[in-house]
Amino acid sequence: MLSQRERIIALAARHRIPAIYVLRDYVTAGGLMSYGTSMSDSYRQAGIYAGRILKGEKPGDLPVMLPTKFEFAINLKTAKALGLEIPDKLLALADEVIE
């Protein structure tokens, strides 16, 4: 779905739907908000797993790791286009605010 993000965002905008996405890439492309795992942190964890496997550990013996870092992004330009006012408390919680 990431390859179709522009179409998804345009569809939400056309129908004036204030959508929240799972990846920050949607917000940088014009989506309203995103909340999801940090992709850079997920890649780092995958690299650690790969290193452990390359050093001889059995994949079945490795623990299941859950995401530990999450990112919240808001696009104020999109909020304005939708006629939404984002509360200051919500803006303070955001990791990234795009204006």
C-alpha positions in Angstrom: 0.0 0.0 0.0 3.0 2.3 0.5 3.5 2.5 -3.3 -0.1 3.7 -3.6 0.1 6.3 -0.7 -0.5 9.3 -3.0 -3.7 7.8 -4.3 -4.9 6.8 -0.8 -4.2 10.3 0.6 -5.9 12.0 -2.4 -9.0 9.8 -1.9 -9.2 10.7 1.8 -8.7 14.4 1.0 -11.4 14.3 -1.8 -13.9 12.8 0.7 -12.6 15.1 3.5 -11.8 12.1 5.7 -9.3 12.9 8.5 -7.3 9.7 8.2 -4.5 8.4 10.5 -1.8 6.2 8.9 0.7 3.7 10.2 3.8 5.2 8.6 5.3 8.7 8.7 5.8 8.5 4.9 2.1 9.1 4.5 2.2 12.4 6.5 5.2 13.7 4.5 3.2 12.9 1.4 0.2 14.9 2.6 -1.7 12.7 5.0 -3.1 14.1 8.2 -1.4 12.0 11.0 0.5 8.8 11.5 1.2 6.7 14.6 3.3 3.6 14.3 6.6 1.9 14.9 9.8 3.6 14.1 11.1 2.1 10.8 14.7 3.0 11.6 14.4 1.2 14.9 12.8 -1.8 13.3 15.6 -2.0 10.8 18.2 -1.7 13.6 16.5 -4.6 15.4 16.5 -6.7 12.2 20.2 -6.0 11.8 20.9 -7.2 15.3 18.9 -10.4 14.6 20.8 -11.0 11.4 24.1 -10.5 13.2 23.2 -13.0 15.8 22.2 -15.6 13.2 25.4 -15.0 11.2 27.4 -15.6 14.4 25.8 -19.0 14.7 22.6 -18.7 16.8 19.6 -20.7 15.6 16.7 -18.4 14.5 14.3 -20.6 16.4 16.2 -19.9 19.7 16.0 -16.1 19.3 13.3 -14.3 21.3 10.4 -12.6 19.6 11.0 -8.9 19.9 8.2 -6.3 19.9 8.6 -2.7 18.7 9.8 -0.4 21.5 9.9 2.9 19.7 6.8 4.6 18.1 6.5 7.8 16.1 3.7 10.3 16.0 3.6 12.8 13.1 1.0 15.5 12.2 0.7 17.5 9.0 -0.8 21.0 9.9 -1.2 21.9 6.3 -3.5 19.0 5.7 -5.4 19.7 9.0 -6.0 23.3 7.8 -7.2 22.0 4.4 -9.7 19.8 6.2 -10.8 22.6 8.5 -9.4 20.9 11.6 -7.7 22.6 14.5 -5.2 20.4 16.2 -5.1 21.0 20.0 -1.8 22.2 21.5 -1.6 19.2 23.8 -1.7 16.9 20.8 1.0 18.9 19.0 3.2 18.7 22.0 3.0 14.9 21.9 4.0 14.7 18.3 7.5 13.6 17.4 7.2 15.6 14.1 4.9 18.4 13.1 4.9 19.3 9.4 3.8 22.8 8.6 
